[in-house]
């Protein structure tokens, strides 16, 4: 199950784009929250209205939309997700990703993200086998991008061979496998203390230490990522609590001790 996992789906401009609608449905059935970016070419194959109806969320298209950038900038859009899925990943999108190009919302979000990326390539067999595409694929794999497919089969153009986008069920399996990794601590609980404490001397002054809390926050986040039920008890800091962590804010050492008991 993908309970509350956040997926950013990038729909490229290929005939296989229609499969993205089935993928959205399957992801949401498993509990995932899905947002979508549809490229300009992608709108030639699926309508933003269809995608929005299935995601239950706004569809993002235009890098220079003042409304979209005000509501959800492309940087935040790419980083709010737990996983970015590109389906279909066309030859053009793969080339942009491999070269680090950012000339539209999809490629900009993919370049700006600090989250894992999974692609489902889809293109004509000759395009897939072309040396340039294979170079781009090798570069993407070296960059840590995960690939599912393509499959062998009949093409819309009448040719046969590798290049068919993986079926939605296969992509779903790859997404679930991604989240299944790193769950070594599932079923365990962890308690982390972090940050300074302030011990009041009088109503104005207090004694404190110089702890930033950064290491404790990083440890708590890593434990949560490994599947542990994690509680972070923190003194006063300017840090944001890691996602997936129960956060308890305290000020004094006595309060920290009480929160840990």
Secondary structure, 3 states (H helix, E strand, C coil): CCCCCEEEEEECCCHHHHHHHHHHHHHHHCCCEEEEEECCCHHHCCCHHHHHHHHCCCEECCCCCHHHHHHCCHHHHHHCCCEEEEEEECHHHHHHHHHCCCCCHHHHHHHHCCCEEEEEECCCHHHHHCHHHHHHHHHHHHCCCEECCCEEEECCCCCEEEEECCCHHHHHHHHHHHHHCCCCCCCCEEEEEECCCEEECCCCCEEECCCCCHHHHHHHHHHHHCCCEEEEEECCCCCCCCCCCEEEECCCHHHHHHHHC
